[in-house]
Amino acid sequence: MPEYMDPVKKIAKEADEWAQKQKLLQLSEISLILDTYDDLFSDFDPRNFEHRALSDDFLVEVNRATREKTTGVIELHFLVPAEMRKEATEVTIRRRLKEHFKKHHDQVARDIALVKRNGTIRIGVGLVIAVLGAIFLHKLDGIPSDLIKLASGVAFFIAEPASWFLIWEGFDRLVDSWKELKPELEFNRKMAHCEITFTSY
């Protein structure tokens, strides 16, 4: 039979527990309350914590929270029911989170490098086409055949805008386009170096 508790005392106890939770939430930069460790992982992945995919809701929440902190080391603080805590599981989760964010940071860094390399190649190809076109046009003056001159003129007419397009696109990729990936790179960099702690409530 459950122990009877005076309604006033019960309300006071619940208010005290709530106040303690709020106090704990203010101790770190990013604080999340977990009912179980499963809250961090996908419901659709049946594997154990060593290999299980992270929850999209968790990733969205920490992504939102990290935008507010622009400098320093991120502190990721989990509040877990005291009776649910397991030290070995928390060690595994810390490692998994670090591995996840480092892996994604490295992947985004490779994607950015690929965009920049692609931009450099486009600029190079565009410049080569422009130079070859200018040289070829200069050589046309010594060609007697009108038909060859006409064909060469059409080829140059097509090559010139192509070279400018490649140069323009290359500079866009080299200077601007890769910046779309910068927030994701920064988020994963911060999380890969974050301090992860668990606290009972």
Kinemage of the C-alpha trace (Angstrom):
@kinemage 1
@onewidth
@group {chain A} dominant
@subgroup {mainchain}
@vectorlist {calphas} color= white
{ca met a 1} P 0.000 0.000 0.000
{ca pro a 2} L 1.547 3.356 -1.006
{ca glu a 3} L 2.576 5.652 1.793
{ca tyr a 4} L 0.134 8.533 2.359
{ca met a 5} L 1.553 12.034 1.979
{ca asp a 6} L -0.153 15.224 3.029
{ca pro a 7} L -1.189 17.162 -0.156
{ca val a 8} L 0.571 20.315 1.038
{ca lys a 9} L 3.790 18.421 1.747
{ca lys a 10} L 3.503 16.642 -1.599
{ca ile a 11} L 3.173 19.954 -3.469
{ca ala a 12} L 6.081 21.389 -1.496
{ca lys a 13} L 8.231 18.337 -2.297
{ca glu a 14} L 7.416 18.547 -6.011
{ca ala a 15} L 8.192 22.281 -5.999
{ca asp a 16} L 11.506 21.590 -4.273
{ca glu a 17} L 12.394 18.886 -6.834
{ca trp a 18} L 11.506 21.246 -9.663
{ca ala a 19} L 13.671 24.007 -8.150
{ca gln a 20} L 16.588 21.587 -7.829
{ca lys a 21} L 16.228 20.578 -11.481
{ca gln a 22} L 16.199 24.222 -12.545
{ca lys a 23} L 19.306 24.898 -10.477
{ca leu a 24} L 21.096 21.962 -12.117
{ca leu a 25} L 20.007 23.138 -15.557
{ca gln a 26} L 21.780 26.458 -14.981
{ca leu a 27} L 25.104 24.824 -14.117
{ca ser a 28} L 26.174 24.253 -17.718
{ca glu a 29} L 25.874 25.746 -21.181
{ca ile a 30} L 23.636 22.999 -22.588
{ca ser a 31} L 21.521 21.066 -20.108
{ca leu a 32} L 19.099 18.311 -21.049
{ca ile a 33} L 16.851 16.199 -18.854
{ca leu a 34} L 16.759 12.515 -19.808
{ca asp a 35} L 14.178 9.991 -18.684
{ca thr a 36} L 16.513 7.235 -19.851
{ca tyr a 37} L 19.733 7.017 -21.842
{ca asp a 38} L 17.598 5.883 -24.791
{ca asp a 39} L 16.451 9.512 -25.225
{ca leu a 40} L 19.809 10.223 -26.881
{ca phe a 41} L 19.404 7.525 -29.513
{ca ser a 42} L 17.098 6.715 -32.398
{ca asp a 43} L 13.966 4.721 -31.566
{ca phe a 44} L 14.246 2.965 -34.925
{ca asp a 45} L 17.725 1.557 -34.337
{ca pro a 46} L 17.653 -1.650 -32.227
{ca arg a 47} L 21.433 -1.912 -31.793
{ca asn a 48} L 23.225 -1.281 -28.501
{ca phe a 49} L 24.722 2.086 -27.549
{ca glu a 50} L 28.096 1.146 -29.083
{ca his a 51} L 26.644 1.302 -32.609
{ca arg a 52} L 23.203 2.899 -32.316
{ca ala a 53} L 22.401 6.055 -34.290
{ca leu a 54} L 21.819 9.292 -32.388
{ca ser a 55} L 18.338 10.745 -32.110
{ca asp a 56} L 17.457 13.481 -34.613
{ca asp a 57} L 15.583 15.358 -31.854
{ca phe a 58} L 18.717 15.347 -29.690
{ca leu a 59} L 20.917 16.598 -32.552
{ca val a 60} L 18.448 19.372 -33.432
{ca glu a 61} L 18.258 20.494 -29.804
{ca val a 62} L 22.021 20.659 -29.226
{ca asn a 63} L 22.481 22.348 -32.627
{ca arg a 64} L 20.003 25.038 -31.598
{ca ala a 65} L 21.651 25.475 -28.206
{ca thr a 66} L 25.206 25.780 -29.560
{ca arg a 67} L 24.274 28.730 -31.778
{ca glu a 68} L 23.983 30.871 -28.648
{ca lys a 69} L 27.576 30.132 -27.591
{ca thr a 70} L 30.183 31.537 -29.953
{ca thr a 71} L 33.355 31.141 -27.877
{ca gly a 72} L 34.845 28.719 -25.368
{ca val a 73} L 34.286 25.034 -24.806
{ca ile a 74} L 30.722 23.694 -24.919
{ca glu a 75} L 29.562 21.952 -21.744
{ca leu a 76} L 26.938 19.289 -22.411
{ca his a 77} L 25.185 18.419 -19.166
{ca phe a 78} L 22.716 15.530 -18.871
{ca leu a 79} L 20.331 15.174 -15.946
{ca val a 80} L 19.486 11.509 -15.396
{ca pro a 81} L 17.261 9.863 -12.740
{ca ala a 82} L 19.527 8.620 -9.957
{ca glu a 83} L 18.126 5.077 -10.113
{ca met a 84} L 18.814 4.887 -13.880
{ca arg a 85} L 22.470 5.889 -13.832
{ca lys a 86} L 25.159 3.434 -14.949
{ca glu a 87} L 28.780 4.540 -15.073
{ca ala a 88} L 29.782 2.071 -17.796
{ca thr a 89} L 26.908 3.233 -20.021
{ca glu a 90} L 27.866 6.882 -19.511
{ca val a 91} L 31.467 6.157 -20.514
{ca thr a 92} L 30.168 4.508 -23.703
{ca ile a 93} L 27.846 7.427 -24.448
{ca arg a 94} L 30.625 9.974 -23.990
{ca arg a 95} L 32.837 8.071 -26.412
{ca arg a 96} L 30.022 7.597 -28.948
{ca leu a 97} L 29.096 11.279 -28.917
{ca lys a 98} L 32.714 12.356 -29.395
{ca glu a 99} L 33.194 9.842 -32.229
{ca his a 100} L 29.946 10.888 -33.923
{ca phe a 101} L 30.734 14.602 -33.954
{ca lys a 102} L 34.384 14.123 -34.953
{ca lys a 103} L 33.361 11.837 -37.819
{ca his a 104} L 30.824 14.361 -39.106
{ca his a 105} L 33.243 17.263 -38.653
{ca asp a 106} L 35.844 15.465 -40.764
{ca gln a 107} L 33.244 14.614 -43.430
{ca val a 108} L 32.045 18.226 -43.696
{ca ala a 109} L 35.677 19.414 -43.816
{ca arg a 110} L 36.269 17.033 -46.752
{ca asp a 111} L 33.103 18.320 -48.472
{ca ile a 112} L 34.315 21.923 -48.100
{ca ala a 113} L 37.750 21.009 -49.465
{ca leu a 114} L 36.048 19.299 -52.437
{ca val a 115} L 33.927 22.399 -53.175
{ca lys a 116} L 37.021 24.629 -53.051
{ca arg a 117} L 39.046 22.236 -55.210
{ca asn a 118} L 36.205 22.084 -57.726
{ca gly a 119} L 36.137 25.883 -57.798
{ca thr a 120} L 39.885 26.073 -58.393
{ca ile a 121} L 39.633 23.564 -61.256
{ca arg a 122} L 36.806 25.540 -62.884
{ca ile a 123} L 38.811 28.756 -62.685
{ca gly a 124} L 41.832 27.008 -64.193
{ca val a 125} L 39.848 25.482 -67.057
{ca gly a 126} L 38.105 28.790 -67.723
{ca leu a 127} L 41.412 30.661 -67.883
{ca val a 128} L 42.917 28.044 -70.216
{ca ile a 129} L 39.925 28.315 -72.570
{ca ala a 130} L 40.112 32.126 -72.499
{ca val a 131} L 43.864 32.170 -73.244
{ca leu a 132} L 43.612 29.548 -75.994
{ca gly a 133} L 40.673 31.414 -77.519
{ca ala a 134} L 42.604 34.690 -77.552
{ca ile a 135} L 45.662 33.019 -79.127
{ca phe a 136} L 43.522 31.210 -81.695
{ca leu a 137} L 41.680 34.421 -82.619
{ca his a 138} L 44.984 36.212 -83.122
{ca lys a 139} L 46.167 33.438 -85.487
{ca leu a 140} L 43.048 33.795 -87.680
{ca asp a 141} L 44.456 36.908 -89.329
{ca gly a 142} L 46.866 34.789 -91.379
{ca ile a 143} L 44.251 32.283 -92.618
{ca pro a 144} L 43.055 32.973 -96.187
{ca ser a 145} L 39.947 30.720 -96.188
{ca asp a 146} L 36.697 32.501 -95.286
{ca leu a 147} L 35.047 29.181 -94.361
{ca ile a 148} L 37.770 28.353 -91.828
{ca lys a 149} L 37.548 31.881 -90.442
{ca leu a 150} L 33.777 31.537 -90.040
{ca ala a 151} L 34.030 28.150 -88.282
{ca ser a 152} L 36.793 29.437 -86.038
{ca gly a 153} L 34.800 32.574 -85.216
{ca val a 154} L 31.771 30.463 -84.187
{ca ala a 155} L 34.003 28.276 -82.008
{ca phe a 156} L 35.476 31.345 -80.323
{ca phe a 157} L 31.992 32.833 -79.890
{ca ile a 158} L 30.991 29.684 -77.946
{ca ala a 159} L 34.263 29.359 -76.029
{ca glu a 160} L 34.382 32.924 -74.727
{ca pro a 161} L 31.178 32.849 -72.622
{ca ala a 162} L 32.029 29.306 -71.523
{ca ser a 163} L 35.355 30.504 -70.136
{ca trp a 164} L 33.744 33.416 -68.284
{ca phe a 165} L 31.044 31.107 -66.896
{ca leu a 166} L 33.640 28.639 -65.584
{ca ile a 167} L 35.713 31.417 -64.017
{ca trp a 168} L 32.638 32.993 -62.410
{ca glu a 169} L 31.351 29.650 -61.097
{ca gly a 170} L 34.824 28.743 -59.858
{ca phe a 171} L 35.198 31.944 -57.846
{ca asp a 172} L 31.684 31.477 -56.443
{ca arg a 173} L 32.565 28.000 -55.187
{ca leu a 174} L 35.991 29.074 -53.939
{ca val a 175} L 34.825 32.187 -52.101
{ca asp a 176} L 31.141 31.803 -51.270
{ca ser a 177} L 29.383 28.459 -51.853
{ca trp a 178} L 31.368 26.467 -49.279
{ca lys a 179} L 30.201 28.868 -46.546
{ca glu a 180} L 26.810 27.131 -46.606
{ca leu a 181} L 28.564 24.195 -44.915
{ca lys a 182} L 30.398 26.370 -42.372
{ca pro a 183} L 27.657 26.301 -39.655
{ca glu a 184} L 27.561 22.491 -39.780
{ca leu a 185} L 31.362 22.341 -39.619
{ca glu a 186} L 31.432 24.699 -36.634
{ca phe a 187} L 28.670 22.813 -34.824
{ca asn a 188} L 30.449 19.473 -35.155
{ca arg a 189} L 33.788 21.048 -34.176
{ca lys a 190} L 32.293 22.455 -30.977
{ca met a 191} L 30.560 19.203 -30.093
{ca ala a 192} L 33.641 17.085 -30.846
{ca his a 193} L 35.515 19.064 -28.167
{ca cys a 194} L 32.649 19.499 -25.699
{ca glu a 195} L 32.767 18.476 -22.060
{ca ile a 196} L 30.081 15.886 -21.296
{ca thr a 197} L 28.834 15.358 -17.749
{ca phe a 198} L 26.018 13.383 -16.131
{ca thr a 199} L 24.222 14.440 -12.942
{ca ser a 200} L 21.528 12.677 -10.921
{ca tyr a 201} L 18.174 14.240 -10.120
